[in-house]
């Protein structure tokens, strides 16, 4: 049985954030050029999947660090991008343990990481083992 | 000339470029995206900077010359050896599988393995990535 999801925090992305990230990390036209993106495969500008990934990771690290006594990088098996992230989307990250943690602090558990938009649609999931925050 | 799905058959292997991180670059990435205490001095790279840099090189070397439609996900991460400031990384990509889509005839899906090796030719990063490319115009199914 899946445990309750632990909320990690929120992050909004606008056109400028997406274009700045895309210019540095992922120069496909649908990440960096709003005009050309409009006639591209996604019908407009969308965030690089790696930007969505790093937003989840930053929110996770901020949430887990205060109680951690060592490195906290999760071991990831899979990352899936399910829906495009578009300018103005308000993203919300969560960590859903798939098993209860063993007694004692710092134990990694299998989890699903979730990134949702303001319509509560899942835009990205991560699967792996990591330390639950809090 | 634009490259299409048909230009990347299974078994194809390509070099996608090199990258050497400075301490400043590693420290800045850690501050921005992975602020764990042991990464903030820029001595060691965040795993996620290594992953994102591989993607940057793959996009620049291949996707920008092709009818790229982005990707669906990544899996099977391995980080067998830490990456440090000054290490010279060389990126490679190999096509494991090329599938035409039955529901979206205008594009095809590749499963690729992406790796970095260091100056000693030792593996420092490997993963799989699922990416989409447009089909060559007028392709016969």
Interface residues (C-beta under 8 A of the other chain):
Chain A: X25 X26 X27 X28 X30 X41 X42 X46 X49 X50 X53 X54 X57 X58 X61 X62 X65 X71 X72 X73 X75 X76 X77 X78 X79 X80 X81
Chain B: X32 X33 X34 X35 X36 X37 X38 X46 X47 X48 X51 X52 X55 X56 X59 X60 X63 X64 X68 X69 X70 X71 X72 X73 X74 X75 X76 X77 X107 X134
